[in-house]
């Protein structure tokens, strides 16, 4: 079909009021023009304007009205840079600038970042809090905003930083609550992927997000909540006073290939189909594996099926993984085959490095992933392969499926995202988001303040809970320690269990002080006792978990290959190392923190304080700055080399992560590479990536 005929189809769809289909057909035309390097004509530009895709206008071939629209929808998006927004972005920005609070559902390709950046650049609020679902997304958001706004704002991603005059705070929900008592007023509270506040989508972490929304929302002048694929939002106390906006405005077209109809459940046919896709695709490919076991299966398939390409950067990455992790690890073998692995367990810096390599032309061509790729980063690809229709054990739901395939295509890069479906997808279904106060949060809720949002049964439960805690701790004690302390658990029932267990047998808990011992052999009894407070939640036998913690205590003195050799005696390999380190630094550290707070109230003995041990385990027994710098893209092994070269003492107790970064910037990338003799090629590559993320971008001359 020639361009005129294709444009006529678009025009007819617009005349019939079918804008979504018109926009899809128009995007296909733009894709053909891009591939054939054909210039746009006046008619094509006119249709681009009619469908609201203003950033796609070619001002060199557009008439004056279209050029006027292109310029009219330009806004400052930070650092003096201007970008043209599409129609729906501009509409949202206008409503935010007027002070409205919005809960927005929009496709993955919508371009939500531009709206946030433009709001900050234009409105210049004093305190902005952005809650994101993962640490990987924390760093991605920090990098984007640092380049644009670090000259005017202090950008905070850790829990122990002092506020500046103007602040942008970016956290996962568990960290965000730490600033409840540190910040008096929030100009705008932004919740990214707010659908995760529903236990339907994230049962384990939803209470923490709901708690953050309640506590921080009470201090916020304005709120902006974002999610994809939500059709309706049920009335609830968490979005009270907010307008719900459901948009279906896509900027790319998803071309679906339903290959499962030919595969018909054959694993052999499915494997062959995947290999054909990877061999014949020129662009980048995300492979949704669905489960950890499928990642193992796909890793073996690709390792056995592909020869080793000799790409320079991937050769050095493979060598770096061999030296710093393990030679026989699947990831080490896969990178030689231009493939990476993305899941929620890997070290943060390792995930970030792979995403960077995936974005590079000569880097990784494929990434095998669990659902972490849709909640951990904002990356996308020309091709998305749905290998499995499962999400862990249950079948994939339509909401998650649409979120995954939404990673196909990218504005200005791939007009069309190719979706290869190798197992039958879920049936289409509208998603209504229901947010309700869970019982786990009732201990945090004031029944008088929220009486309009609570059922009589919930009010009764709150009163009963407070009476039980008063019986255990004494009248008023729980309220006072709750107000003056930072409980890290969002589970009121767990806090009650801790209080009951300590009150029941106080003598057995006086051994907590042994956890402050420098000798890990003294830790066993109390670690077992504390782990037992949350039975079944550690993903390994208790004995192996305790052995792991004791070996992990050497994390700074020993490298990972050495730790793995010691862990081998306990049948713990590299993938389990990642999982258990996260369980230790987050789940166990949070439990220890809450035990420490409650035991001091129950035992009335202020000499027992295990906060030094809590601080160590929460940083995986690494120096605080070293652990935090991994979130900024600097792996522990490079920090260790810098420390050994005596450029910067990472073990200094008073050193904050912002001070460490300031010192590294003063020394400079070149200064570090000159003074640290044992940095290899890939160390230097990572170092450049780190400095790219902390350097201040100079404002553009506009």
Beta strands, then each sheet from edge to edge (+ up, - down):
strand 1: 74-76
strand 2: 82-84
strand 3: 102-105
strand 4: 127-131
strand 5: 154-156
strand 6: 167-171
strand 7: 188-192
strand 8: 223-227
strand 9: 232-233
strand 10: 243-246
strand 11: 253-257
strand 12: 285-288
strand 13: 339-342
strand 14: 366-369
strand 15: 383-386
strand 16: 390-391
strand 17: 394-395
strand 18: 416-421
strand 19: 432-433
sheet 1: 1+ 2-
sheet 2: 5+ 6+ 4+ 7+ 8+ 3+ 10+
sheet 3: 9+ 19+
sheet 4: 11+ 18+ 15+ 12+ 14+ 13+
sheet 5: 16+ 17-
end
